């Protein structure tokens, strides 16, 4: 069976994509910063579509978190990586733990490293 890792697959456009993929019998790995929200969505997708859905803790603005998540992915075969998580437009300019502007770190560096 096909397995796709999707960043931010538990809300917004990512959730719509994850739902469509699950309906097409694609196994999913939901990666993101909100374990509780991801788990609830994973449970719903599993029940509704009978596919395997796992979660992966990942904060794309932290390069250490990206490295840890990459080490923690436990699949023998990953068919695709859907880089969906993005924009962090939540107020004043902020910086990642690594010193990069947060939106740049999340949208560019984190996905590139992953």
TIVOBA-934668 format. One record per residue: residue number from 1; residue in three letters; x, y, z of N, C-alpha, C, O in turn. Coordinates in pm, 1 decimal, decimal comma, always signed. Last residue first. Layout:
BEGIN
NODE   num   residuo        npx        npy        npz       capx       capy       capz        cpx        cpy        cpz        opx        opy        opz
NODE   NUM       ALA          X          Y          Z          X          Y          Z          X          Y          Z          X          Y          Z
...
% end
This chain:
BEGIN
NODE   num   residuo        npx        npy        npz       capx       capy       capz        cpx        cpy        cpz        opx        opy        opz
NODE   114       UNK    +1394,5    +1826,4     +600,5    +1318,6    +1702,1     +610,8    +1335,0    +1617,7     +486,0    +1277,9    +1509,0     +477,0
NODE   113       UNK    +1522,3    +2051,4     +493,6    +1597,3    +1956,4     +574,2    +1525,4    +1822,4     +585,2    +1588,7    +1717,0     +579,7
NODE   112       UNK    +1302,5    +2172,3     +362,5    +1421,3    +2134,1     +286,3    +1503,2    +2029,0     +363,1    +1547,9    +1930,0     +305,1
NODE   111       UNK    +1129,6    +2224,3     +577,7    +1091,1    +2129,5     +472,7    +1210,4    +2083,3     +392,1    +1218,7    +1965,7     +356,6
NODE   110       UNK    +1293,5    +2408,9     +722,8    +1242,2    +2284,7     +781,8    +1204,0    +2181,4     +678,4    +1241,2    +2064,6     +689,4
NODE   109       UNK    +1344,5    +2622,7     +539,4    +1450,8    +2541,8     +596,7    +1401,7    +2407,3     +649,6    +1462,8    +2303,8     +623,1
NODE   108       UNK    +1069,5    +2713,3     +459,1    +1181,8    +2680,1     +370,2    +1280,7    +2582,3     +431,9    +1298,2    +2471,2     +381,7
NODE   107       UNK     +874,6    +2743,6     +659,7     +835,5    +2720,1     +520,3     +949,5    +2669,3     +433,4     +926,6    +2589,4     +342,6
NODE   106       UNK    +1023,3    +2778,6     +904,0     +915,3    +2680,5     +889,5     +891,2    +2643,7     +743,7     +887,9    +2525,7     +708,7
NODE   105       UNK    +1209,1    +2982,8     +850,5    +1254,5    +2854,9     +906,4    +1150,6    +2745,7     +883,0    +1185,4    +2633,4     +846,5
NODE   104       UNK    +1035,7    +3184,0     +763,0    +1138,1    +3131,3     +672,2    +1185,9    +2994,1     +720,5    +1201,1    +2901,2     +641,1
NODE   103       UNK     +891,4    +3224,4    +1002,4     +821,6    +3182,4     +880,8     +919,2    +3123,5     +780,0     +888,3    +3022,3     +717,1
NODE   102       UNK    +1101,9    +3298,8    +1187,5    +1020,4    +3179,1    +1205,0     +950,1    +3132,4    +1077,8     +949,3    +3012,9    +1048,4
NODE   101       UNK    +1434,2    +3371,9    +1107,6    +1298,6    +3424,4    +1114,7    +1203,8    +3304,2    +1103,6    +1224,1    +3217,3    +1018,9
NODE   100       UNK    +1671,0    +3182,0    +1301,0    +1615,1    +3224,9    +1172,5    +1475,6    +3281,9    +1194,6    +1407,1    +3244,3    +1289,7
NODE    99       UNK    +1768,9    +3070,3    +1536,7    +1799,8    +3209,5    +1506,6    +1749,7    +3261,2    +1372,8    +1782,5    +3373,5    +1334,5
NODE    98       UNK    +1688,7    +2826,1    +1620,4    +1818,1    +2831,5    +1552,3    +1856,3    +2972,4    +1509,1    +1963,2    +2993,0    +1451,6
NODE    97       UNK    +1435,5    +2859,8    +1716,7    +1539,6    +2825,4    +1813,7    +1680,0    +2834,4    +1753,9    +1778,3    +2848,6    +1826,7
NODE    96       UNK    +1329,4    +3147,6    +1516,8    +1331,1    +3005,3    +1551,6    +1436,6    +2979,5    +1658,0    +1518,2    +3066,9    +1687,0
NODE    95       UNK    +1173,2    +3456,6    +1597,0    +1287,4    +3380,8    +1547,9    +1282,4    +3238,1    +1600,5    +1237,7    +3211,8    +1712,1
NODE    94       UNK     +924,7    +3687,5    +1475,4     +984,3    +3601,7    +1577,6    +1095,5    +3520,4    +1512,9    +1109,4    +3516,4    +1390,7
NODE    93       UNK     +744,3    +3981,4    +1427,4     +852,4    +3896,5    +1377,3     +911,7    +3819,6    +1494,8     +944,4    +3876,8    +1598,8
NODE    92       UNK     +407,3    +3965,6    +1560,9     +537,0    +4028,0    +1539,2     +638,3    +3927,8    +1486,2     +620,9    +3806,5    +1498,2
NODE    91       UNK     +167,9    +3740,0    +1419,9     +203,7    +3857,3    +1499,0     +338,8    +3913,8    +1461,0     +379,3    +3910,5    +1344,8
NODE    90       UNK     +169,5    +3496,7    +1272,3      +94,0    +3510,4    +1396,3     +140,6    +3626,3    +1483,4     +151,7    +3613,1    +1605,3
NODE    89       UNK     +212,9    +3332,8    +1031,5     +189,2    +3476,5    +1032,7     +107,3    +3511,5    +1156,1       -8,9    +3550,8    +1146,1
NODE    88       UNK     +351,6    +3100,9     +910,4     +342,9    +3131,0    +1053,0     +329,5    +3281,9    +1063,9     +424,5    +3350,7    +1101,3
NODE    87       UNK     +291,5    +2881,3     +643,1     +281,7    +3014,9     +701,1     +266,2    +3022,8     +851,0     +178,8    +2959,5     +910,1
NODE    86       UNK     +296,2    +2533,5     +666,1     +358,6    +2655,6     +616,7     +335,7    +2774,7     +705,0     +357,4    +2770,0     +826,1
NODE    85       UNK     +266,5    +2199,5     +555,9     +269,4    +2295,8     +666,2     +341,2    +2421,3     +620,2     +437,0    +2414,1     +543,1
NODE    84       UNK     +319,3    +2038,4     +326,9     +203,3    +2125,4     +331,4     +214,2    +2233,0     +439,4     +174,6    +2347,1     +416,0
NODE    83       UNK     +475,5    +1829,4     +150,4     +518,3    +1943,2     +233,8     +409,4    +2049,4     +232,3     +408,2    +2138,3     +147,3
NODE    82       UNK     +454,4    +1503,3     +140,3     +372,0    +1616,2     +101,9     +401,6    +1730,3     +198,4     +358,2    +1728,4     +313,6
NODE    81       UNK     +639,4    +1253,3      +13,9     +642,8    +1351,4     +121,8     +564,7    +1471,8      +72,8     +603,6    +1535,7      -25,0
NODE    80       UNK     +589,6     +908,5      -68,6     +587,3    +1051,3      -99,2     +592,9    +1131,9      +29,3     +556,3    +1085,1     +137,1
NODE    79       UNK     +644,2     +650,2      +15,4     +623,6     +675,3     -126,8     +626,3     +823,3     -163,1     +661,4     +859,3     -275,5
NODE    78       UNK     +855,1     +479,9     +218,2     +777,9     +603,7     +212,7     +766,9     +641,5      +66,0     +868,2     +662,4       -0,7
NODE    77       UNK     +901,0     +182,0     +380,9     +890,8     +243,4     +249,1     +801,3     +365,8     +257,5     +685,7     +356,7     +299,0
NODE    76       UNK     +914,0     +125,4     +639,7    +1012,0      +58,9     +554,7    +1012,0     +120,7     +415,8    +1110,7     +112,5     +342,7
NODE    75       UNK     +899,6     +368,5     +896,4     +838,4     +302,1     +781,6     +948,1     +234,8     +701,7    +1061,6     +282,4     +697,3
NODE    74       UNK     +914,7     +561,1    +1126,9     +931,8     +416,2    +1128,5     +850,6     +352,2    +1017,1     +746,9     +290,2    +1040,8
NODE    73       UNK    +1085,3     +843,2    +1206,1     +992,1     +788,0    +1107,7    +1018,0     +639,0    +1098,1    +1128,5     +595,6    +1065,4
NODE    72       UNK    +1286,7     +939,6    +1371,1    +1176,4     +865,7    +1431,6    +1078,5     +805,0    +1332,1     +995,8     +722,4    +1370,9
NODE    71       UNK    +1460,2    +1089,0    +1217,8    +1510,8     +965,7    +1280,3    +1397,9     +877,3    +1329,6    +1410,1     +754,8    +1330,5
NODE    70       UNK    +1287,8    +1296,9    +1156,2    +1340,3    +1214,1    +1046,7    +1396,2    +1082,7    +1101,0    +1381,7     +977,7    +1038,2
NODE    69       UNK    +1255,1    +1405,9    +1411,1    +1140,8    +1345,2    +1342,8    +1188,0    +1254,2    +1230,3    +1133,4    +1145,5    +1211,5
NODE    68       UNK    +1514,8    +1505,2    +1456,5    +1459,3    +1401,9    +1544,4    +1342,3    +1330,7    +1476,8    +1331,7    +1208,3    +1484,5
NODE    67       UNK    +1532,1    +1701,2    +1254,5    +1625,7    +1587,5    +1256,7    +1571,4    +1472,6    +1341,6    +1581,1    +1356,2    +1302,6
NODE    66       UNK    +1325,3    +1870,0    +1337,7    +1319,2    +1805,6    +1205,8    +1411,7    +1684,5    +1202,6    +1373,9    +1578,0    +1153,9
NODE    65       UNK    +1423,0    +1954,5    +1584,8    +1298,3    +1878,6    +1579,6    +1285,0    +1805,6    +1446,0    +1238,5    +1691,7    +1441,9
NODE    64       UNK    +1647,0    +2097,3    +1498,7    +1666,0    +1980,9    +1585,9    +1540,8    +1893,1    +1584,5    +1551,4    +1770,5    +1583,2
NODE    63       UNK    +1527,1    +2305,5    +1360,0    +1605,3    +2207,5    +1284,6    +1633,1    +2082,9    +1368,0    +1641,8    +1973,1    +1312,8
NODE    62       UNK    +1214,3    +2427,8    +1397,8    +1330,2    +2383,2    +1475,6    +1405,7    +2275,2    +1399,0    +1353,2    +2166,2    +1376,2
NODE    61       UNK     +996,8    +2465,8    +1242,7    +1080,0    +2583,9    +1267,6    +1205,8    +2550,3    +1346,5    +1294,4    +2634,5    +1360,7
NODE    60       UNK     +858,5    +2226,1    +1235,8     +942,6    +2260,2    +1121,6    +1028,3    +2383,8    +1143,4    +1124,3    +2405,1    +1069,3
NODE    59       UNK     +823,5    +1999,9    +1465,5     +815,2    +2146,3    +1460,1     +912,3    +2190,8    +1351,7    +1033,5    +2193,1    +1373,0
NODE    58       UNK     +663,6    +1699,3    +1506,8     +753,9    +1773,4    +1418,8     +723,8    +1921,6    +1427,2     +611,8    +1964,5    +1399,4
NODE    57       UNK     +567,1    +1375,1    +1584,7     +592,3    +1507,9    +1639,5     +697,6    +1578,6    +1554,5     +806,6    +1525,9    +1532,6
NODE    56       UNK     +349,6    +1193,4    +1395,8     +491,6    +1219,0    +1414,0     +508,7    +1360,6    +1465,5     +469,6    +1456,3    +1398,5
NODE    55       UNK     +110,1     +926,6    +1373,5     +146,8    +1066,7    +1394,8     +295,7    +1076,8    +1424,7     +358,5     +982,1    +1472,1
NODE    54       UNK      -56,1     +718,3    +1129,0      +27,4     +739,3    +1246,8      +61,1     +887,0    +1256,7      +43,1     +962,9    +1161,5
NODE    53       UNK     -295,0     +523,2     +993,0     -259,2     +664,0    +1011,0     -179,9     +674,2    +1140,4     -230,6     +642,7    +1248,0
NODE    52       UNK     -408,3     +293,1     +761,9     -313,9     +314,3     +870,5     -278,7     +463,2     +876,0     -237,7     +521,7     +775,8
NODE    51       UNK     -763,3     +290,8     +691,4     -622,3     +298,6     +653,1     -536,8     +314,1     +777,9     -587,4     +344,4     +886,0
NODE    50       UNK    -1044,2     +308,6     +704,8     -976,6     +180,8     +721,6     -832,2     +179,6     +676,2     -783,6      +77,6     +627,3
NODE    49       UNK    -1195,6     +541,1     +701,2    -1143,0     +490,7     +574,3    -1066,0     +359,2     +584,5    -1026,4     +303,8     +482,1
NODE    48       UNK    -1292,8     +610,4     +954,2    -1373,7     +640,7     +836,3    -1327,4     +567,1     +711,0    -1408,5     +534,0     +624,6
NODE    47       UNK    -1090,1     +532,0    +1132,7    -1225,9     +478,8    +1146,6    -1306,8     +497,1    +1018,4    -1381,5     +407,5     +979,0
NODE    46       UNK     -869,7     +682,6    +1038,5     -863,3     +535,9    +1048,8    -1003,0     +475,9    +1048,8    -1031,4     +381,5     +975,1
NODE    45       UNK     -966,8     +943,3    +1069,4     -934,2     +893,7     +935,9     -927,8     +740,9     +933,8     -974,7     +677,5     +839,3
NODE    44       UNK     -998,0     +956,6    +1352,4    -1112,4     +976,7    +1263,3    -1086,1     +917,3    +1124,7    -1172,0     +849,2    +1068,8
NODE    43       UNK     -732,1     +918,0    +1439,5     -838,0     +824,9    +1481,2     -958,7     +833,7    +1388,1    -1015,2     +731,5    +1349,2
NODE    42       UNK     -612,9    +1145,3    +1325,1     -568,0    +1010,6    +1286,5     -675,1     +907,9    +1320,9     -705,3     +820,3    +1239,9
NODE    41       UNK     -744,1    +1346,9    +1467,8     -765,4    +1335,4    +1323,0     -725,2    +1196,2    +1274,9     -795,0    +1136,0    +1193,3
NODE    40       UNK     -639,9    +1293,8    +1723,8     -785,0    +1293,2    +1701,8     -816,9    +1276,2    +1553,2     -906,4    +1199,9    +1517,1
NODE    39       UNK     -365,6    +1328,3    +1675,4     -416,7    +1197,0    +1716,4     -566,6    +1187,8    +1692,9     -615,6    +1084,7    +1646,9
NODE    38       UNK     -347,2    +1601,9    +1616,3     -312,7    +1503,1    +1513,5     -371,5    +1367,0    +1548,3     -421,9    +1297,3    +1460,2
NODE    37       UNK     -419,6    +1711,5    +1863,7     -504,3    +1736,3    +1746,2     -475,2    +1635,3    +1636,4     -567,3    +1587,7    +1570,0
NODE    36       UNK     -200,4    +1613,7    +2017,0     -338,9    +1579,9    +2052,9     -432,6    +1600,1    +1934,9     -517,0    +1514,5    +1908,2
NODE    35       UNK      +34,7    +1722,5    +1885,5       +9,6    +1577,9    +1898,2     -135,3    +1541,4    +1928,2     -187,7    +1446,5    +1869,8
NODE    34       UNK     +115,4    +1959,7    +1694,4       +1,0    +1943,7    +1784,8      -36,9    +1796,3    +1799,8     -130,1    +1749,7    +1734,4
NODE    33       UNK     +305,4    +1995,2    +1497,2     +337,6    +2041,9    +1632,8     +229,2    +2014,8    +1735,8     +248,7    +2043,9    +1853,8
NODE    32       UNK     +338,0    +1709,1    +1269,0     +307,4    +1845,2    +1310,0     +338,9    +1871,9    +1455,5     +390,8    +1786,5    +1527,4
NODE    31       UNK     +240,6    +1466,7    +1033,8     +350,5    +1527,5    +1107,5     +314,9    +1671,3    +1142,3     +267,6    +1746,8    +1057,3
NODE    30       UNK      +90,1    +1165,1     +974,1      +61,7    +1306,5     +996,6     +172,9    +1364,0    +1083,4     +196,7    +1315,7    +1194,1
NODE    29       UNK     +115,7     +932,2     +738,8     +188,3     +976,2     +857,8     +160,8    +1125,0     +868,1     +202,5    +1202,6     +782,2
NODE    28       UNK     -115,0     +699,7     +590,7      -63,5     +834,0     +617,1      +22,1     +839,8     +742,6       +3,6     +763,9     +837,8
NODE    27       UNK     -210,7     +502,6     +309,5     -168,5     +510,1     +449,1      -97,5     +643,0     +471,6      -28,4     +693,2     +383,0
NODE    26       UNK     -482,3     +544,0      +96,1     -340,7     +572,3     +115,1     -313,0     +575,2     +265,2     -383,7     +642,7     +339,9
NODE    25       UNK     -747,0     +519,5       +1,8     -679,1     +405,5      +64,7     -527,7     +421,9      +70,8     -453,4     +325,4      +52,9
NODE    24       UNK     -877,9     +742,5      -65,0     -820,9     +666,3     -176,7     -734,0     +550,2     -128,0     -658,2     +490,7     -204,7
NODE    23       UNK     -929,8     +850,6     +177,5    -1044,9     +797,7     +103,0     -998,5     +715,0      -16,0    -1071,0     +627,4      -63,0
NODE    22       UNK     -674,9     +946,6     +233,4     -726,8     +833,1     +310,3     -845,5     +769,0     +238,0     -859,4     +646,7     +237,7
NODE    21       UNK     -669,4    +1163,1      +51,8     -575,0    +1051,9      +37,8     -624,1     +927,6     +111,6     -616,2     +816,5      +59,2
NODE    20       UNK     -872,2    +1324,9     +160,1     -884,4    +1272,5      +23,0     -791,1    +1153,8       +1,4     -829,9    +1054,9      -60,7
NODE    19       UNK     -760,1    +1378,8     +411,5     -890,2    +1313,1     +401,5     -909,0    +1250,9     +263,4     -955,9    +1137,7     +251,4
NODE    18       UNK     -527,8    +1515,6     +340,4     -518,5    +1389,3     +414,0     -648,9    +1310,7     +403,1     -646,7    +1188,6     +387,2
NODE    17       UNK     -639,6    +1745,4     +219,0     -555,9    +1653,4     +141,0     -547,7    +1516,7     +208,4     -559,2    +1413,7     +141,9
NODE    16       UNK     -769,7    +1856,8     +439,9     -847,1    +1822,8     +320,1     -769,3    +1723,1     +234,0     -826,9    +1627,5     +182,3
NODE    15       UNK     -547,8    +1898,6     +603,5     -651,2    +1804,4     +645,9     -736,9    +1762,4     +526,6     -772,5    +1645,3     +513,9
NODE    14       UNK     -414,6    +2094,6     +452,4     -350,7    +1966,0     +479,8     -450,1    +1860,7     +522,9     -438,4    +1744,8     +483,0
NODE    13       UNK     -587,6    +2310,6     +465,5     -569,0    +2244,1     +337,1     -505,6    +2106,3     +356,8     -539,5    +2011,7     +285,6
NODE    12       UNK     -676,5    +2262,4     +809,3     -676,3    +2341,4     +686,4     -666,3    +2258,4     +559,3     -726,9    +2152,0     +546,6
NODE    11       UNK     -499,8    +1997,5     +983,2     -585,8    +2115,5     +977,6     -576,9    +2179,9     +839,5     -483,3    +2155,5     +763,4
NODE    10       UNK     -328,0    +1785,0     +972,9     -435,5    +1776,8    +1071,8     -524,0    +1901,7    +1074,8     -613,4    +1911,9    +1158,9
NODE     9       UNK      -99,0    +1791,5     +823,2     -214,7    +1720,9     +769,6     -332,5    +1712,2     +864,4     -427,6    +1638,6     +838,0
NODE     8       UNK     +152,9    +1905,2     +854,9      +33,6    +1987,3     +875,5      -93,8    +1922,8     +823,4     -186,8    +1992,8     +783,5
NODE     7       UNK     +301,7    +1697,6     +615,2     +321,5    +1794,0     +723,1     +195,4    +1880,4     +732,5     +139,4    +1922,6     +631,3
NODE     6       UNK     +264,3    +1361,7     +546,4     +213,7    +1495,2     +517,6     +235,3    +1585,2     +638,3     +192,9    +1553,4     +749,4
NODE     5       UNK     +382,5    +1078,0     +392,9     +400,3    +1163,7     +509,9     +355,5    +1303,1     +468,8     +402,6    +1357,0     +368,7
NODE     4       UNK     +221,7     +797,9     +258,2     +260,8     +937,8     +238,6     +272,6    +1006,2     +373,4     +184,1     +994,2     +458,1
NODE     3       UNK     +226,1     +482,3     +110,1     +238,4     +557,0     +235,9     +291,6     +695,9     +206,0     +392,8     +711,5     +137,7
NODE     2       UNK      +40,0     +231,1      -58,3     +111,4     +358,2      -64,5     +112,3     +424,9      +73,0      +11,4     +424,3     +143,6
NODE     1       UNK      +84,7     -118,4       +0,0       +0,0       +0,0       +0,0      +88,9     +124,4       +0,0     +200,2     +121,9      +52,7
% end
